[in-house]
Amino acid sequence: MKSFTLICCILALSLVNKVEIHAQRLLGTTGLMNIPTADMKPAGTFDGGITFMQKGVTNDVYNFDTGIYYINITPFNFLEFTFRETLLKTQHSVKKTMGYYQQDRSTTFRLRPLAEQPNRWWPSFVIGINDIYSAYGDSFYTGIYGSLTKHIPIGKQGSLAVTTGYFHPFNSGKMYDGFYGGIEYSPFQSQWLNIMADYDSKGFNFGMACRFWKSLNVFCYTQECKGIAAGVSYQHTIKF
């Protein structure tokens, strides 16, 4: 774990390209490590990636390490859609061995009716719903939430983003339940490096995210040192 963190730090300092980054969330939607923010990517943005998580960061939902791969599309700056597959460790019907033989398909839909404006007091507000559809019954991510995010300038280049919100699970949803919140510090104006801390309604997470070569996003975090999660994605914005 120490070696993994050291490698991430070295890469962030030596290779990163100084362009704006929107932190990558565990489930592939815009947010901190494991909570959604009210930020949105620019209109016309495609984001596709993979994430890995040890069972210690899954809020006791899974008793095995797993991974997610996803695509995220932001057609407008107020609308975002994510489609993901979560690897499930199950018993093979013929071989009777345990392995990642199934995947759970699930989605997230996000709408931002209110956007933060420069020199205005109000925050951005997003309404989101997880798992309108799930291939194997109800997903553990199922629920509806609302997020508020406000950005505060820090010094000449830095900024601090503060997020709070509430997640209401339904059906089999148990990954999140209740109030959540977090902070994100960007020490540089171009926001190519973000340092984050959040409470996802079940535990505290600490980590960082950065961007290489304009399009490659990388993030890693730990939940109370019980395990780690990491991910990488490719992001591209089509200019209209």
N, C-alpha and C positions, 0 to 999 in steps of 0.2 A: 504493500500500500504506500509506503514512504517513497519507493522508487517511482511509482506511478505518478504521485504528486510532483516529485522533482522534475520528471520529464515534461509534465504539463507546464510547469513554471518556466523551464528553459525555452520551450517552444514559444510560449507567449511573449517572452522578452526578445527573442532573437529572430523569429520568422514572421511575426504577424504583420499584416498590411493594415495601415491605418485608415479604415473605413468604418462606417457606422454598423453596429451589431445589435440585433434584437436577440436577447438570450433565448436559448433553446430549452424547452421544457421536456420533462421525461416522456410525456405522452405525445410529443410532437407539435403541440400548440404553443402560441406565443405566451411566454411567462417567465418565471424564475425557474428554480430547479424542479419543484413539484407543486407549484400553485400557478393558477392562471392570473395574468395581469390584465389591465384594460388597454395595454398598448396594442397596436396593430402594425403589421408590416406594410410597406408601400403597396399601392394598388398594382396588380399585375405580377405579384411575387409568387414563385414556385419554390417550395422547400421540401426536399426529400432526404430521409436519413434513417439511421439505425441507432438504437440505444441498448445498453446492457445494464442489468441491475441484479445485484446480489439479493438474496431473500431478506437480508436485514434491512433493506431500504423500501420494502414493499408494504409496510404497515401490517405485517402478519397476514396479508392476503394470500401470498404464495409461500409454500414450504420448500421451494427450490429456486435456484438462480434462473433467470429468464431474460428474454430480449424482446424488443419491439422494433418493427420497421414500419415506416409511414410515408405518406405524402401529404403536404399541406399546401393549400391554394388560397390566396387572398385576391379575389377578382376586383374588389373595391376596397378602399381604405376603411370601410365600416363593416365588412363581411369577410368571414374566414371559415374554411372548411377543412377538416382533417380526417383522413382515412388511415386506420392502423391495423396491424396484425400483431397479436401477442402470442408468443410461443408457449404452448401448454405441455407439460410433462405428464404423459399418460401411459397406460399399458397397451402394448400392441395386441390387437384382437387375435392374431394368429401365433406370433412368436412368444407372446406373454412376457415380453421384456419391457422395461421402462425406458422411455425416450421421448423426444419432442415430436410426437406423431400428429398432434393437432394444433390448430391455431384459432384464436378467437378474433373475429373481425368486428371492429367497432368504429364509431365515428364521433366527431365533435363538431358542433355548429356554433359559431360565435357571431353576435351582432353588437355593434357599438352605436347606440343611439346618441351618445354625447361624447364629444372629443375635447380634450384639453386644448386651450388656446394660450399663446404667449401673453404674459402680463395679465392674465385673468385668474380669478381665484378658484374656479371650479375644476375638479379632476375629470379624467376620462372615466366613462362607465361602460362596462361590457356585460351583456347577458349571454350565458353559454349553456349548452345542454350536451351531455355525454351520452353516447350510445342510444341513438334513436333506433339503431338496428344492431343486433349481435348474432353471429352465426350459431353459437352453441348456447341458446337460452340467454338469460340476462347476464350482462357483464358486471364485473366487480367495480367498474368505473362509473356505472350508471348514476345519473343525477343531474340536477340543474343548479346553476350558481350565478352570482352577481359579483363583479369585481370593480373596485375603485382604485385608480392610480393617479398620483400627483408627482411631478418632477420639480425638484428644487435645485437651483444653481448652487454650486459649491466652489468658491474661489473664481479664478479666471477661466479655467477649463473644465473642471469637474462638475458632476451633477449627482444628485441622490434621488432615486425614485422610491416612493413609499406606496405599498399596495395593501389593501385590506378587502375582505369579502366573506361571503357565506356560501357554503355548499350544502345542498339538501339532497341526500341520496334517496333513491326509491328502488323498489323491487330488490334485486340482489346486490345493489351498490353498497360497498363497504370500504373502498379505498380512501374516501374522504367523507367527513361528516362533521359539519359545524363551521365555526369561524376559522379563518386562516389569515395570514398576513406575512409581509416580508419587506426587505429593503434591498436595493441594488445600487451599488456605488460605481460610477464610471469616472476614473481619475483623469481621463483625457477627453477633450471636446469631440473628437471623432468617434468616441465610444467603441473602440476596437477591443477593449478589455473591460469586462464587468465582474465585480466581486459581489457575491450574493449571500443572503441568509434569509431563510423563510421558515415559517411554522405551517405545516400542511393539514392541520387539525388533528394529527396523530403524533407528530414528532418534529424536531428541529433539524434543518438541513443547512449545510455550509458548503460553498463551492465557488467555482469561477467558470466563465465562458469567454472565449476569444474567437477571432476570425483570422484565417490565413488567406492570402492571395485573393481577396475580395469576395470569395464565394464559399469558402470552406469553414463551417462553424464547428467548434469543438467545445464540449463542456464536461465537467466532472464534479462530483460532490459526494459527501458522506452524510449519513443520517446518524448523528450522535455516536459516530465511530463504530456503529454496528455493522456497517457494510458500505460498499461504494456503488455508484452508478456513473456511467459515462456514455457519451454519445457523439456522433459525428454526422453532419448533414451538408448537403450542397444546396445553396440558395441562389436564385437568380431572379432579377426583376426585369420584366419587359417594359421598355419605355414606350408609352403611347404617344 
